Amino acid sequence: MNKLLPIISTFLLLITLSAEGFVAWKLYDQSTAAEQTTDEVAAETEALPEAEVVFMDLGETTVNLSGGDSDNSFLRIKIKVSLNGSDAEERITQNITKVTDLVLNVLSAQTFSNIRTQEGKSALKKDLIDRINRLVGHDPIRDIFFVDFVSQ
């Protein structure tokens, strides 16, 4: 038994070192792949030309707000949008009646308590961007700006 003890110890040491080497190799391989992927994405992003930003005025709108404490709550708003290039401006212009109708419906569904907070205004912007982009297709809108915002 005393003769087998050094052989078993050596065998266990070799298995342990092999396992540790395998784990280290796998971890290094994964980090190298992640670095290559990040570098490839950065190179592709630099290669793509940045679309020009075009601003478009959607005009001023006044709507009655939904619910509220009184029957005469309203919102007067002037909206400007930043678009992804002139082709996005063409798509919005071609669908301006649908876009205007959508904006009116979304705004009139808002409540005074919802739009009076900064979080409510941000959520309204995000909702308008998502809905208009889905309506027109090809994500023409980058951002929405409330140039004038009066609610009562």
Secondary structure as UniProt FT lines:
FT   TURN            2..3
FT   HELIX           4..47
FT   STRAND          53..64
FT   TURN            71..72
FT   STRAND          74..84
FT   HELIX           86..94
FT   HELIX           96..108
FT   HELIX           112..115
FT   HELIX           118..136
FT   STRAND          141..151
//
